[in-house]
Amino acid sequence: MTATNAAERVAAIPLIPRDVLFGNPERAGGQISPDGQWLSWMAPWEGVMNVFMAPFTDPASARRMTSAKDRPIPQYFWSPDSTAILYVQDKAGDENYLLYKVDVATAEETCLTPFENTRVQIVGASETIRDRILVGLNNRDPQWHDVWSLNLTTGALELVLENNAWAGFETDDTLTLRWAMRQNESGGTDLHEITDGVIAEAPREVIPMDDALTTHMAGYTTDGSVLYWLDSRGRDTAALLEEDTATGARTLLAEDPRADIGGTLRHAKTGVVQAFSVTYLRTEWHCIDEGIGSAFDWLRAQLDGDFGVLSRSDDDLKWLVWNDPLTAPVRCYLYDRAKDSLRLFYVTKPALEGAPLQPMHPVEITARDGLVLPSYLTLPPASDADGDGVPDAPVPLVLLVHGGPWARDAYGFNRTHQWLANRGYGVLSVNFRGSTGFGKGFINAGNRQWSKTMHDDLVDAVEWAVSRGIADAGKVAIMGGSYGGYATLVGLTYTPELFACGVDIVGPSNLETLLETIPPYWAPLVKQFHERMGDPTTPEGLQLLKDCSPIHRADRIVRPLLIGQGANDPRVKQSESDQIVAAMQRHGIPVTYVLFPDEGHGFARPENSIAFNAVVEGFLATNLGGRCEPMAEELAASTAQIPAGREFIAGL
């Protein structure tokens, strides 16, 4: 089949509207109250995602519990005693999250941490103490989080520990601080035991820098007799261990040579691990508890695609189960374990039912030095007649690079993959070296390799796609957010002829200024950045950061570039985008710059996300030739400002 015929077949497929993919879900984030009496979920109110609830026995009797009007609530959870819903919220993307409480009986709302320029952390919660939690507050010193006991009934705060040295803490079920953690000179982590409120001078556990991202405590059982660890020391991938706290003896519970042990499922009352997950190409759950194993077997027989436990009642008889059918919208079910009954609670985006959603293909790509890169490929509809993951003719390709970089891509429904595939592009997401989840060797292979072997992996992935007839060599774009935005700038400055165009979303252009402007509460962990990126306090490290910064190669850009930025981003400051735009303009190089004054590290408001993606769609259509939904009033409905390059994109 010729490329022309393939394009004609794609053209016959209906366009999935941008606002369906990137607008608010109808419902999301379902939870069961600990006592099992209530259901809660997120749903739009006046266009903004808010929290709703209803009796478990009557989900239709919904009432709205929050009244956010400017930004969606990013996270909520139930109080341990089920009397209140708690949520966090920041202002315009500044990530200074405060903690709020909504009383279930009265619907009265209270800010529990009414401080300016403060970011709350949850330090500890308890199964047996239901009216208190421990929180960390950096209102005294923005760099350090003091530990406070918060009475959820009265709102009273009582200081537990004034913190001037510690990056984090571990507690037990009695809400007693048991460990204090701080970074050591090598960039690893020292763990100091706390006895009767006194922190030991010497660490009991030392985690080397090579293990720092793959080793940590995973919590105590309720009775304090067992401490769980996810630990890569002495091995490559993180294993699940249990420590007898009386004797210190440790027992290996699970390990996998392909990937780190990921999540665990714990008994609500005892805290004992009942199941664990491993995610290499796809997530696999392994059950230790026989009853949980039976429940998973039953669910597996009922559901197509992937599933997992979203929430459980304390008696463990009621579950919320998410289900990703992979080529249909994600669903949430109410599972009654006693009756083995499953009923639909909600579909996240019913408008996607019957839409031409495409399967995601897990693939392994071998880099030039032999490292295997777990990756994910989605192809345009009607382009792969036999479904083997290779199109009938090469297609334009978007290399979609994840952020972090200490994060990973995973298998499952991905709205960006579906959107771009629907517009006629193949979409390839690569877990390049430095990504997490595949063991410490995989992560550490990316140390001080920004713009170097980390970028080589992306280049190798493009060459893999071209060599197999997946991608049209002349029509490959690079796109991503945060580190993915940085990778886009690297792609256009270090390999300027490889990509047809690039989309940088909140990506740093200057690693030197990036490290100078990190949020103050990241300072206790800054040695990790220095060891993995380059140490600006040494001449060699500073030179490395400069050598790896696209800002110093802006004059080499020869392909079109689109940049999106939030003005309030605390991680990658607006100045990072301003710098590269100004440098390109000095050299007379075209660039389009979209700025959102009410956003931070990414675009949380759907109006802004839809508007930016409308611009992206026009940009890609101009440079790769894919399909484009007409741009209507998206920009006018958003807060988007376009300081540069409006003229370079059709429709703007």
N, C-alpha and C positions, 0 to 999 in steps of 0.2 A: 504494500500500500504506500502511495506517495504521501509526502507531508501535506500536500494540498488536499488530498482526499480525507486525511485524518483531521485537518482543520475544519473541513466542511462538516464532518460528523460531530465534532465538538460544538460547532456553531448551531446545530439543531437541538442541543440540550438546553433546557430552560435555565436562565440566570437565577441563582439564589440571591434574593435581595440582601444588600449589605446590612440593612437594619434588622433583618431576621437573624443573621449570624452574629452581629456585634451589638445588637440592642439588648435590653434587659431580658433575662429569662422570665418565663411566667412564674416559676417557682424554683428555688434552689436552696441548698444549705439546710436540709431538714434535720431536726434533732428530736429526741425523746427526752422529756424531763427525767431526772434520776428516779423519781418515784413512779414513773410510768403513767402518770395521769394526763400529761399534756403532750401535744405535738407543737413544734414550732418550725418556722421556715422563713426564708427571705422572699419577698415579692415586691413589685414596684408599686409605689404610691406617689402620685403626681410626678411620675417619671423617674423616681429615685428608689433604689432598693432599700426596703425597711423590713423589720421583723414583725411577723404575725404569729398568732398561736390559736389553738383550738383544743377542746377535750379530745383525748385519744379515741374515745368512743364515738365522737361526732366531729370528724375533721371539717365538715361543711360549716360549722358554727365558728367562723374565724373572726378574730378581732385584731386590729392593728395595735402594736405595742410601742412603736417608735415613730418619730416624726421628722426624720432627716429630710432636708429639702435641697441641699446643695450638692452633697456627695454621697455615694452609696456607703452604707455601713460595711466595713471590710471584714469584720469578724464579730461573732457573738457567741455566748455560751450560757448555760444554765448555772445558777448558784447551786452549791452542793445540796442545799435543803429544798430545792425546787420552788422556793417562794419568789424568786426574782430572775429576770433575764439580765445578763450583763453584756455590755458591748464596748468596743473601743472605736474612737473616731479621731481623726486629725483635722487640720485646717488647710484646705487647698493643696494637699499633697506634701505638707512639710514633715510628715512622719512623727510629729510630736503627738503621740496617741495618748488620750486621756481615757479613763475608765468610767463608764456610766452604768447605772442600775435602774431598771424599771420593775416596780413592784407588781407582781401578778394580780394580787387582790384589788389594789387601788389604781393601778396604771400610773402611779406617781413616778416621775423620772427624777433622778438625782445624779449629779456629777460627783463621783466618789474621790476624784483627784483634781480638785479645782485649782490648778496651778498653771502659770504661764511658762511657755518654753520648756515643757516637761514631757518626757516619754516614759510611760508606765511599762513595767514588766511584771508578769506573773511569776513569782519565785516559788511558790508552793501552794498546794491544795491538799485536802485530806478527805478520806472516806469516813472517818469517825468524828471529826470536828467539822460540823456543817455550817456554822455561822461565821467562820473566819477564813481568810486566805492570807498568804504573805505576798506583798508586792514590793517591787523595786521602784524607787523614784529618784530622778536626777535633778530635782528642783533646787537642791543646795549647791551642787556642783555638776555641771552638765556632763562631765566625764565619768562620774561614778554614780552608781545606783545604790542609795541607802536602802536597807531592808526594813519594812514596816509591817506590822500586823494590822490588817484591815477588818474591822467588824462590819459584816455585810448587813446587819440589822440596823445598827445605829450610825454607821459611816465613820465611827471613831478610828483614828490612826494612832498606833503606838509604836514608837521607834524600837526596833529590835537590834539593829547594828548600824552604826555610822561607818560607811565604807569609803576608804581612801586608797585602796590598793587592789581590790579584787574584781575580776571580770565576771564572775558568776558564782552561784551557790547551788548546793544540793540539799534537799530537805527530806525528812521522813514523814510518816503519816501523822505524827504528833505535832507537825509544823515546827519541828526543831531543826535548826541549821546543823547539818552534819559535815559538810565539806565546803571549803572555799577554794576557788580556782583562779589562777593567774598565769599569764604567759611568762615563760622563762626566756633567758637570753638567746637561746637557739631558735626561738619561735615555736617551741612546743608548749606543753601545759603542765604546770605543777599543781597537784591536788593535795591540799592540807586538811587534815581532819580537824573537826571542831568538837571539843569536849566541854560541857557545861559553859558554853558560850565563849570559850577561849580557843583561838585558832593556833594550832601547833606551828612552831617556828619552822620546822623542817617538813618538806612534803613527804607524804607516805607513798604517793604514786607520782611518777614522772613519765609523762607521755612525750616521746621525742617529736620533733617537728614533722618528720616523715609520717608519723601516725596521727598527727593532730586533727586531721579532718575525718579520720576513720575510727577513732577511739573515744568513747565517752561513757559515763554511767547512764544506765537506762532505768533507774529508779528502784525503790525498795518495795518489797511486799508489805502489806498493811501491818503485819506484826513485827516488821523490822528484821526478820530472821534471815532474809535473803536480799542481796543487792545484785541487780542484773547489770551486766556490762555488754556493750558492743565494742569489741576489742580486736585490733589488727596487729598488736604487738606480737612478734614471733611468727607472724604469718603474713600473707598479702591481703586477703579480703577480711573484712570485719566479721568475727564470729560472735555468736550469742553465748555468754557465759553466765553462770550463777555463782555468787560468792556466799558461802556460809559466814554470816557476820560474827558468829561466836568463835569460829576457828580460823577464818581467813581462807579456808580451802575453796578452790574454784573448780567448777565442773563445766566441761564443754557441753552445751545443749545443741548447737547447730552451727554448721559452716558450709560454705559453697565455694568451690575454687573459681567460679565464673564471676561472682558478684558478691557484694557485701550483704549481710543480713540486713533487711530494711526495717519494716514496721513489725510491731508485735500486737497481738490481741491479748488483753489481760482480763482476768476475772474482776468484775466490778467491786466485789467485796474484799477479796483476799489479795488482789494485785498479782496473783500468780500468772505467769505467761502460759497461755493456752494454745497459741498459734503464732507463727512468724512467716514473714514473706521474704522472697528473694526476687529481685528484678534484674534479669540480664536483658534479653530482648523483650520479654513479656513478664508480667508479675505472676509468680507462683506462690500460693499459700500452702503451708505445711502445718498440719494440726497435731499438737501434742495431746490435747484433751480429747477423749473419745467422743464426748457429747458434741463438742464443737465440730469435730470431724464429721459426725453424722449429719449435723445441720448443713455444713458446707456441701456434702455429697448430695443432699436433698435439693439444695438451692441450685447446684450445678446442673441437675437434671431438669429444673424448671426454666432456667434462663439461658438465652443465647448471648454469646459474647462474654465480656468480663463482668465481674461483680465484686462487691466487697461490703463490709459492715460500716455503715455511716454513723450509727448511734445505737446504744443499748440502754435498756432500763436496768436499774440496780438489781432487780430479781432475775435478770437475764432471760425473761420470757418474751420480751418484746424487742424486736430489732427494726431499725430502718436499714434497708439494703439498697445500695446504688447498683445500677445495671447499665453498662455501656454496650449496646448492641453493635457498636462500631460503625455501622452505616445507617443509623437512626439516632434520634436525639436520646440523651441520657435520661433514664427513668429512676424513680425512687418507689420502693415497695414497702408496705407494712408486713412484717413477718411475725406471725404468732407461732412461737416454737412449740408450745404445748399442743396446739391443734395442727401443726404443720400446714398452716394456711398462709397464702401470699395474696395480697391485694394491692392494686396500684394506688399509690398515694398521689404522685404527680409525674408529669413529663416536663422536663425543663423547658423545652422549646417545641411546643406542639406544631408550630408552623413549619418545622423541618420534617414532619412526617411525610413520607413519600417524595421528599426532595432527592435529587440525583447525587447523594453522598457516595464517596468513593472509599474503597478499602485502603488501609495503610499496610504497607509491606515492610516487615522487619528485614533488614539486610546487614550483612557483615562486609565491611570494606577494609582491605588490607593496605595500610600505609606503606610508604617506601622503605621504612626500616623494619617492616614485618608486624608492627603493632596492629591488632584487629580493632576496628572502630565500629561498635554497634550503632546502627543508623536506621532511619525510617524514611520510606519513599511513598509518596502518593502521586498517582497519575491522573491526567484529565479524563473525564468521562468519555466513553466511546473510543478511547485511544489504544486500548489493550484488549483485543478481541478474545484472546485465550486466557486472560487473567493471570499470566505468568510473571507479572511485574516488570515486563519490558514492553514498551509501546510498539505498535505496528510500524511506526516511523518516529525518528527522533523528535522530541518536543522542546519548546522553550522551557527553561528550568530556573526555579528560584531556589538558591541555597539559603536556607533559613537557619541562622546561627543562634543558639541559645545564649542567655545571659549568664552571669556569675563571675568568672567562668566556672566557679566551683558549684556546679549544678549539673543537671542532665536533661536530655530529652527522653520521652517515654512513649510507649505504645498506647493508642486509644484515640477517641474522638478528639480532633484538634481543629478548632474553627478556622485558624489561619490556613492550615493545610487544605481544608475543604473549600474555603473561599478562593484561594489561588488556583487549586485544581479546577474548580468550576469555571474559572476565567480562561482556562486553556494551558495552564502551566503544570509541569511536573514540580513537585516540592520535595526537597531532600534536606533532612535534619540529621546532623552528624554529631555523635559524641566524640569530639576530638580529645586528644590527651589533655589532662587537666580537669576533665569532667569527673563528677563524683559517682559513686555507686559500683565501680568496677575494681575496687581494691586500691591500696595506697600506691602501688607501682604505677598504675594508670594515671593517678592524680599527679604524682611527683615527676612523671615524665614531662609535665608541663611547667615545672619550676623554671623561672627565668627564661621562658620560651615564648613570651608574648611577641607576636609578629615573626617568630622563627618556626620551630617545628609545630607549634600549635596551628600556625597558618598553613604550613606544609600539609597538614592533615586535611584541611579544607580544599587545598589545591588538588591533592590526591583524590579526594572524593569527586571533584568535578571531572578529573581525567577518567576516573572509574565510570562515571555516568556517560561520558562521551564515548569511551571505548566500547561500551556495551550497547550502544545505539539508543540509549535512554534520552540523552540530551543533545540538542543542537549546539555545537561548539560555539557558534557565533551569537547565541541567544541565551546566555546564562547571567542571571542577576544574583547579587548577594545582598542579604537583608537580615537585620536583627536588632534586638534591643539590649541596652547596657553593654556587657562585653560583646554581644552580637553586633551592636552598633560600632564598637571599636573594631571588630573584625571586618566590618564593612569598609571602614576607613583604611584599614591595613590593606584590604583587597584592592582598593582603588589607588593606593599610593605605592605599595611594594610590588604588586603584580598588575600594573596599570592597564595592560592589554587583555588580561584574562576575562574580566567581567564586562558585560555590555552596559551595566549601570549598577547603582547601589542605593539602598535605603538604610540610613543610620537613624535609629531611634534612641535617644538619650545615651549616646555612646561617648566615651571620653576620647579626646583627640591628643591630649598632652598628659602623659603619665606622671610627670613631675608635678604639675599643678593639681592633678587628681589626688595625689597623696597628700598634698598640702591642705586640701579643703575637705577631707573626710569628716563625717559627723563626729563631734567630740566624744560620744559614747562608743565609737569604734577605736578610740586611741588605745585602750587597754589591750587591743589585739593587733596593733599596727605592725609588730614584728613579723607576724604571719605574712602581711602584705610585702614587707621588705624582703623576706626570704624567698617568697614565691614570685615576686615581680622584679625587684631590684631595690637596693638599699640607698636612698638618697643621701644618707649621712656619710657615705664613703665615695671617693672619686670614681671608683670602678662602677659602683651601683648607680650613681647619678648619670654616668655616661651611658650605661645600659638603658636606663629609663628614657633618655633622650634618643638613643638609637632606635627604640621601639615605639616612638611617638609619631603618629601620622602627621602631626602639625608641622614637623620639620621636613616633610616631603610633599606638602600640599601642591607645590608647583609641578609635580609629576602626574597629577590627576588629568586624565584625558577622557574619562567617561562621565556621563551625567550622574549627579548626586542629589538625593533628596534627604533632608534632615528634619526630624521632628524632635521637639524639646519641651519639657515642662519648666516653667520659670521658677518654680519653688522646689526643684529637685535637690534634696539634701545630700545625695550620694554622688551624682554627676552634675555638678553645678552648670547653670546656663552658660557660664563662661567657657565651658568645654566646647559647646557648639558655636558660640560667638567667635572663638579663636579660629576655628577651621574655616568658617564662613568668611571672616575678614581676610585670612590668608589667601583664600581662593580669589576673592575679589581684587586683592592687590596684584595678583598675577593675571587678572582678566579671565578667570575660569568660571564658567556658569555654575550656579548652585541655587537650589530652591530650599528655602528655610521656612518651616512652619513652627510657630511658637504659641504655646498655650499658657496664658498668665495665671490660670487657676489649677494647674496640674503639677505633679511632682515627678517621681521616677516611673514614668509610664502614664497612661491616660485612663483614669478611673471613671470619668463621666462618659456614659455611652454616646452622648452627643459629640463629644470630642473624639472619641475612638472612631465613630462612624465617619466624621468629617476627615480625619487624617487618612483613613483607609480609602476614602473616595479620592483623595489626592494621590495616594499610592497607586490606586488602580489606574488612574489616568497616566501616571508616570510610567508604569510598567507597560501599558498599552502603547504608549508613544515609543518606548525603547525596545520592547520585545514582541509587540504585535498581537498580544492577547486580547481577550474580550473586555469590555468595559461597560458597566451599568452607567447610564447617563447621570451626571452630577446635577442634582436639583437644588435644594435649599440647604444641603448639609452644612456648608461653611457658614451660612447665615445663622443656622441654629446652634452653632458652636461658638466658642470664644477664640477661635483660631485667628492668629495674626500672621501675616506673611511678609517678614521684613526684607526678603530677597527672593528673586527668581520666579515671580508669579508668571512671567511671560514664557517660561520654558515648558509649561505643562498645558496641554490642550484642555480647555474647559475652565481654567482658572481666570 
